[in-house]
Amino acid sequence: MCIAVPAEVLEIKDGNIGVVDYGDLQQEVRMDLVDAKIGEFVLVHVGFAIQKLSREEGLETRELFKQVYAAMEE
């Protein structure tokens, strides 16, 4: 099973490298597969942005991930 994580695009560098924010972590990812702009949400899988999301979907999915992680820590 593969999981893609929602992230907000903060910056786009030369060579289709984007800096994304997962909420608690920022990371560089490849942006070759999507045409996303700063401020938009993408799904990231193994270092590649693979799909754009609406801001609402991105924030909602991020919140669900937080709830799952919190439940796992209990």
N, C-alpha and C positions, 0 to 999 in steps of 0.2 A: 504494500500500500504506500502510495506517495502522498505527501502533504505539502501544499503550497501555503505560504504565510503572507498575509496582507501587509503592505508597507507603503508609506507615503514617500513620494519622490521629493528629495530636498535639493538636489543639485544634479546637473548633467554635465559631465566632463567630455573632453575630446575622446574619440574612439568608442563612443556609445557606452561609456561607463557612467552609471548613475550612483548617487549616494542616496540611500533610502533609510527611513526611520521605521522601526518596528514598534515603537512606543518606549522601549527601554534600551534599545540598541540601534546603532547606526552602522551601516555596512555598505561597501561598494558592491554593485551587481552589474551584470551585463544587461544592456537595454536593446540588444539587437532584434528581439522578437516582437517588441511593442513600440508604438509611437506615443509615448507618454510624456507629459510636460510636468514641470515643477508644480507641486501641490496636488497632483493626481495620485490615486492609489493604484498599485499593481499587486499581483500575486507573484511571489518569488519562490522558485523551486531550484535547489542546488546552485544558487548563485546567478540565476537568470530570471529576469522579469518575464513572465509568460503570458500574462493577460492583464488588461486594465479592469478596474472596478470603479463603481461610483463611490464618491466619498462616503455616502451612507452605508453601502455594503462593506467598505473597508473598515470603518469605525465599528460597525456592528460585529463583524467577524473578529476584529481585534479584541473586542470585549468578551466574546465567547471563548477565545483562546485564554484570556486572563482568568476567566471563571474555571476553565478546565485545569489550568496550572494550579490555581488556588485549591481546588478540590483534591488534587493529587498530593499536595503538601500536608493535608489534614490527616 
